[in-house]
Amino acid sequence: MKTIRGALAAALLLTSAISVQAAEYQHLKGPTWRTGLDEFLKKFKPSPETVTGGITGQGDVHVYCIPSQFGGTYTLLLYPKHPVDRANNTIKALVDGGNAKIFGFVGDDVYVLTWTKQ
């Protein structure tokens, strides 16, 4: 009985350790960060709900995702001069439709990550 409990405890610990290390991370910087983001998403094929990221005030881009087999296509859109006092109706429609999320802001500009499902 001790052997079975030990094996179950080891399996649980191993499963927990694997899930903690499942996410992939990418730090991007400079004028080619959008290309780097595209390559990162193509490599790991994450499901859209597992992609999260942000842009710092210094222009550093940080992205996390959980690798998967997503067959769709990602696109990063730039919407310049987001209104400071109201929603951008195009972005609102994309997010409401479940096909986009705000990736980050740089000044008044907003980057929106969109995807198509296959």
C-alpha positions as CSV (number, residue, x, y, z in Angstrom):
1,M,0.0,0.0,0.0
2,K,2.9,2.4,0.8
3,T,4.3,1.7,-2.7
4,I,1.0,2.7,-4.4
5,R,0.7,5.8,-2.3
6,G,4.3,6.8,-3.1
7,A,3.7,6.2,-6.8
8,L,0.6,8.3,-6.8
9,A,2.3,11.1,-4.9
10,A,5.2,11.0,-7.3
11,A,2.8,11.1,-10.3
12,L,1.0,14.0,-8.8
13,L,4.2,15.9,-8.2
14,L,5.5,15.2,-11.7
15,T,2.2,16.3,-13.2
16,S,2.2,19.6,-11.2
17,A,5.8,20.3,-12.2
18,I,5.1,19.8,-15.9
19,S,2.1,22.1,-15.8
20,V,4.1,24.9,-14.1
21,Q,6.7,24.7,-17.0
22,A,4.1,24.5,-19.8
23,A,4.0,28.2,-20.8
24,E,6.4,29.6,-23.4
25,Y,7.8,33.1,-23.0
26,Q,9.3,35.5,-25.5
27,H,10.9,38.9,-25.0
28,L,11.0,41.1,-28.1
29,K,12.5,44.5,-28.6
30,G,13.3,46.8,-31.4
31,P,11.8,47.6,-34.8
32,T,11.3,44.0,-35.8
33,W,9.3,42.9,-32.7
34,R,6.1,42.3,-34.8
35,T,7.9,39.8,-37.0
36,G,9.3,38.1,-33.9
37,L,5.8,37.9,-32.4
38,D,4.5,36.3,-35.7
39,E,7.3,33.7,-35.7
40,F,6.7,32.9,-32.0
41,L,3.0,32.3,-32.6
42,K,3.6,30.2,-35.7
43,K,6.2,28.1,-33.8
44,F,4.0,27.3,-30.8
45,K,0.5,27.4,-32.4
46,P,-1.2,28.5,-29.1
47,S,-4.9,28.6,-28.7
48,P,-6.0,32.3,-28.7
49,E,-7.2,32.2,-25.1
50,T,-3.7,31.2,-23.8
51,V,-1.9,34.1,-25.5
52,T,-1.1,37.1,-23.3
53,G,1.3,39.8,-23.6
54,G,2.1,43.5,-23.2
55,I,4.3,46.4,-24.2
56,T,6.3,48.4,-21.7
57,G,6.8,52.1,-21.9
58,Q,10.3,51.5,-23.1
59,G,9.1,49.4,-26.1
60,D,9.8,46.0,-24.7
61,V,7.3,43.3,-25.7
62,H,6.6,40.3,-23.4
63,V,4.5,37.4,-24.6
64,Y,3.4,34.2,-22.8
65,C,1.5,31.3,-24.4
66,I,0.7,27.6,-23.9
67,P,1.8,25.6,-26.9
68,S,-1.0,23.8,-28.8
69,Q,-2.0,22.8,-32.3
70,F,-4.1,25.9,-33.2
71,G,-4.7,25.8,-37.0
72,G,-5.8,29.4,-37.4
73,T,-3.9,32.5,-38.4
74,Y,-2.9,35.3,-36.2
75,T,-2.6,39.0,-37.2
76,L,-1.4,41.9,-35.2
77,L,-3.3,45.1,-36.2
78,L,-2.3,48.7,-35.3
79,Y,-5.0,51.2,-34.6
80,P,-3.4,54.7,-34.4
81,K,-4.7,57.4,-32.1
82,H,-7.2,55.5,-29.9
83,P,-9.8,57.9,-28.5
84,V,-9.1,58.8,-24.9
85,D,-12.7,59.3,-24.0
86,R,-14.6,56.5,-25.8
87,A,-14.3,53.0,-27.3
88,N,-13.0,52.4,-30.8
89,N,-16.0,50.8,-32.5
90,T,-13.9,48.5,-34.8
91,I,-11.9,47.2,-31.8
92,K,-15.1,46.7,-29.8
93,A,-16.7,44.7,-32.6
94,L,-13.7,42.5,-33.0
95,V,-13.4,41.8,-29.2
96,D,-17.2,41.3,-28.9
97,G,-17.1,38.8,-31.8
98,G,-14.5,36.7,-30.0
99,N,-11.9,37.1,-32.7
100,A,-9.5,39.6,-31.0
101,K,-7.9,40.9,-27.8
102,I,-6.0,44.1,-27.1
103,F,-2.3,43.2,-27.0
104,G,-1.0,46.6,-25.8
105,F,-0.8,50.3,-26.1
106,V,2.1,52.5,-27.2
107,G,1.2,56.1,-26.5
108,D,-2.2,56.7,-28.2
109,D,-1.8,53.7,-30.5
110,V,-3.3,50.3,-29.8
111,Y,-2.1,46.9,-31.0
112,V,-4.9,44.3,-31.4
113,L,-4.2,40.6,-31.8
114,T,-6.8,39.0,-34.1
115,W,-7.2,35.4,-35.3
116,T,-9.1,33.3,-37.7
117,K,-10.1,29.7,-36.9
118,Q,-9.9,26.8,-39.3
